[in-house]
C-alpha cells in the first residue's frame, strides 16, 4: 500500500486521487510517520449507481399533500 505524508497529500491531493483511481491501490496518509487515514477507491458498483431516481416508486399514496397535517379539532390552541 502506498503511503504519503499529510503535508504532501494536502499539496498534491487531486493528483494523488487521480493516480489512486487509475491504479486502484489504497493510499495511507500519515502524520509524522504514523498512519492517520486510508483513502481507497470506490467499489465499481458504487460508482455506477446514481441517486437520481433512486426513490422512484416508494411513495405508495397521499391524500392531500397541501392539506393540514392534523384535523383542526385536534389543535390545542382551539380548546
Phi and psi in degrees as GROMACS dihedral restraints (atoms count N, CA, C in turn):
[ dihedral_restraints ]
;  ai    aj    ak    al  type     phi  dphi    fc
    3     4     5     6     1   -72.9    20    10
    4     5     6     7     1   152.8    20    10
    6     7     8     9     1  -135.0    20    10
    7     8     9    10     1   143.0    20    10
    9    10    11    12     1  -146.4    20    10
   10    11    12    13     1   143.4    20    10
   12    13    14    15     1   -71.2    20    10
   13    14    15    16     1   155.1    20    10
   15    16    17    18     1   -60.6    20    10
   16    17    18    19     1   -40.9    20    10
   18    19    20    21     1   -64.3    20    10
   19    20    21    22     1   -42.3    20    10
   21    22    23    24     1   -67.2    20    10
   22    23    24    25     1   -39.7    20    10
   24    25    26    27     1   -60.4    20    10
   25    26    27    28     1   -43.4    20    10
   27    28    29    30     1   -60.5    20    10
   28    29    30    31     1   -41.7    20    10
   30    31    32    33     1   -73.1    20    10
   31    32    33    34     1   -32.3    20    10
   33    34    35    36     1  -120.9    20    10
   34    35    36    37     1    27.1    20    10
   36    37    38    39     1   -50.9    20    10
   37    38    39    40     1   -55.9    20    10
   39    40    41    42     1   -63.0    20    10
   40    41    42    43     1   -40.4    20    10
   42    43    44    45     1   -64.7    20    10
   43    44    45    46     1   -42.3    20    10
   45    46    47    48     1   -66.0    20    10
   46    47    48    49     1   -38.1    20    10
   48    49    50    51     1   -65.5    20    10
   49    50    51    52     1   -43.8    20    10
   51    52    53    54     1   -62.1    20    10
   52    53    54    55     1   -42.1    20    10
   54    55    56    57     1   -63.7    20    10
   55    56    57    58     1   -41.5    20    10
   57    58    59    60     1   -62.0    20    10
   58    59    60    61     1   -41.2    20    10
   60    61    62    63     1   -66.3    20    10
   61    62    63    64     1   -34.1    20    10
   63    64    65    66     1   -68.9    20    10
   64    65    66    67     1   -48.0    20    10
   66    67    68    69     1   -92.7    20    10
   67    68    69    70     1   -12.1    20    10
   69    70    71    72     1    72.7    20    10
   70    71    72    73     1    10.7    20    10
   72    73    74    75     1   -96.8    20    10
   73    74    75    76     1   130.7    20    10
   75    76    77    78     1   -61.3    20    10
   76    77    78    79     1   159.3    20    10
   78    79    80    81     1  -125.0    20    10
   79    80    81    82     1   124.9    20    10
   81    82    83    84     1   -92.2    20    10
   82    83    84    85     1   128.7    20    10
   84    85    86    87     1  -102.9    20    10
   85    86    87    88     1   128.8    20    10
   87    88    89    90     1  -115.2    20    10
   88    89    90    91     1   157.0    20    10
   90    91    92    93     1  -129.7    20    10
   91    92    93    94     1   113.5    20    10
   93    94    95    96     1    57.0    20    10
   94    95    96    97     1    37.7    20    10
   96    97    98    99     1    85.3    20    10
   97    98    99   100     1    -6.7    20    10
   99   100   101   102     1  -102.4    20    10
  100   101   102   103     1   131.5    20    10
  102   103   104   105     1   -61.9    20    10
  103   104   105   106     1   131.7    20    10
  105   106   107   108     1  -121.9    20    10
  106   107   108   109     1   -20.4    20    10
  108   109   110   111     1  -158.8    20    10
  109   110   111   112     1   155.2    20    10
  111   112   113   114     1  -124.5    20    10
  112   113   114   115     1   126.8    20    10
  114   115   116   117     1  -106.5    20    10
  115   116   117   118     1   122.3    20    10
  117   118   119   120     1  -129.3    20    10
  118   119   120   121     1   151.9    20    10
  120   121   122   123     1   -67.7    20    10
  121   122   123   124     1   150.9    20    10
  123   124   125   126     1   -66.9    20    10
  124   125   126   127     1   144.9    20    10
  126   127   128   129     1   -60.8    20    10
  127   128   129   130     1   148.5    20    10
  129   130   131   132     1   -56.2    20    10
  130   131   132   133     1   -38.9    20    10
  132   133   134   135     1   -62.1    20    10
  133   134   135   136     1   -42.5    20    10
  135   136   137   138     1   -68.6    20    10
  136   137   138   139     1   -28.3    20    10
  138   139   140   141     1   -67.7    20    10
  139   140   141   142     1   -33.6    20    10
  141   142   143   144     1   -86.1    20    10
  142   143   144   145     1   -17.5    20    10
  144   145   146   147     1   -77.7    20    10
  145   146   147   148     1   138.6    20    10
  147   148   149   150     1  -116.4    20    10
  148   149   150   151     1   144.8    20    10
  150   151   152   153     1   -80.6    20    10
  151   152   153   154     1   -15.2    20    10
  153   154   155   156     1   -69.9    20    10
  154   155   156   157     1   120.3    20    10
  156   157   158   159     1    83.4    20    10
  157   158   159   160     1     4.4    20    10
  159   160   161   162     1   -64.5    20    10
  160   161   162   163     1   -27.5    20    10
  162   163   164   165     1   -97.8    20    10
  163   164   165   166     1     6.8    20    10
  165   166   167   168     1   -57.4    20    10
  166   167   168   169     1   132.0    20    10
  168   169   170   171     1    81.4    20    10
  169   170   171   172     1     8.0    20    10
  171   172   173   174     1   -90.4    20    10
  172   173   174   175     1   -19.0    20    10
  174   175   176   177     1   -84.0    20    10
  175   176   177   178     1   116.6    20    10
  177   178   179   180     1   -83.2    20    10
  178   179   180   181     1   -40.6    20    10
  180   181   182   183     1  -166.2    20    10
  181   182   183   184     1   154.7    20    10
  183   184   185   186     1  -149.4    20    10
  184   185   186   187     1   139.5    20    10
  186   187   188   189     1   -83.5    20    10
  187   188   189   190     1   -64.9    20    10
  189   190   191   192     1  -141.2    20    10
  190   191   192   193     1    96.6    20    10
  192   193   194   195     1   -65.8    20    10
  193   194   195   196     1   -16.8    20    10
  195   196   197   198     1  -102.3    20    10
  196   197   198   199     1    -0.6    20    10
  198   199   200   201     1   -81.4    20    10
  199   200   201   202     1   169.1    20    10
  201   202   203   204     1   -64.5    20    10
  202   203   204   205     1   150.8    20    10
  204   205   206   207     1   -73.4    20    10
  205   206   207   208     1   -26.2    20    10
  207   208   209   210     1  -133.9    20    10
  208   209   210   211     1   158.7    20    10
  210   211   212   213     1   -68.2    20    10
  211   212   213   214     1   136.6    20    10
  213   214   215   216     1   -56.5    20    10
  214   215   216   217     1   -27.2    20    10
  216   217   218   219     1   -68.8    20    10
  217   218   219   220     1   -17.0    20    10
  219   220   221   222     1   -89.4    20    10
  220   221   222   223     1    -3.6    20    10
  222   223   224   225     1   -75.2    20    10
  223   224   225   226     1   129.6    20    10
  225   226   227   228     1   -68.1    20    10
  226   227   228   229     1   -27.8    20    10
  228   229   230   231     1   -71.7    20    10
  229   230   231   232     1   -17.4    20    10
  231   232   233   234     1   -89.4    20    10
  232   233   234   235     1    -8.5    20    10
